Amino acid sequence: MALLFQPACLGKMKLKNRVIRSATFENMADADGSPDLEILNLYKELAEGELGLIITGAAYVNKEGQILPLQIGAHDDYVMAKWEATIKLMHSYGTKIAVQVAHAGRLINTRFMDRRHLLFPSKGAKYLRFSPVREMTKDQIYKTISDFANAAKRIKKTGFDAVQIHAAHGYLISSFLSPITNRRLDEWGGDRDGRSRFLLEIYKAMREAAGADFPILCKLSVDDFVEGGIVLEEIIPVIQKLFENGLNALEISGGEMFQMFFLRGKEKLNFDYFLDYVKYTFISKISGLKRKPIFFQEAYFLTYAKRIKQIVNMPLILSGGIRDFYVAEKIIASGLADFISLSRPLICEPGLPNRWQAGERHPSVCRSCNRCLYGLIKDNKKLKCYY
């Protein structure tokens, strides 16, 4: 049997294989943050595809952190109870399910949401979008930490198998981690230890709320791809602290969310996409940010995984443009990652792992056109493959 489809453990959670659905924003919730029937049907398709673990799209921990109107929430006991049927269905397929918890911070889409909720680590910071932001007070910081902890407690109580902290892509936690966006001079900024305190305190509070045995994962930006931003060598000590405090697995990611929209394969830009690319480049220039080039290649975070594994011996989940079974299998065999996570390939082909396991091992048909995620975040569309 291929290594990719052999059982493996994340903490005390046993997975039937090493293929994970990376958290992907569905935009299919009811107005109160409850899962819609469309989410259940989507997850049923994914479970039928023989995934070891499904990580939900980002769930907001409080209303101030909600990015779009149809985002799922982890902020309320009543809302969480509505997941019980989905959890039971996933378990009937032998698939585990985790919730990704998040606060959108400055990335809240103000076309659809209240712009007064745009919280940020500090004023005067450089960033990639024209949005009026409010510097978080210490009371707001402590409340948000408590909201993450309460969400973890609800998630465990509801019957989910794990929780993942979203600390990537310009969301609130990664904004605290980045020197570009965190210019605070108090204990929540100033140096690497100050900037990482928000994430570490969130993790510790979640661990206390969920208990020592409940799996907690983290999706973490290891590179902002912007000069002066997060870089791997500075984030490795943060990873070490998370691991020392019992983090069960790290999923490697990077870049601000809008940067990742323009990380593409060979697909040609459509006109709307091109206009936003021009606007994005213009904002970068006038804000004084110098973006590092990001080139599309399969497994584009693999070099980061190699460096992390040399220093921190913890389970790694590798995402980033993986399309080919043989590439994924080679990564697992090399020991550079312990699990493979897929997002866009599973949007256009939910049964991809099942196809690979059955011996049909040609690459995913995903063309990396990004229309699935671009239309969702920009225009409040529901998740689907638009190609």
Order of alpha helices (4+ residues) and beta strands (2+ residues): beta-beta-beta-alpha-beta-alpha-alpha-beta-beta-beta-alpha-beta-alpha-alpha-beta-alpha-beta-alpha-alpha-alpha-beta-alpha-beta-alpha-alpha-alpha
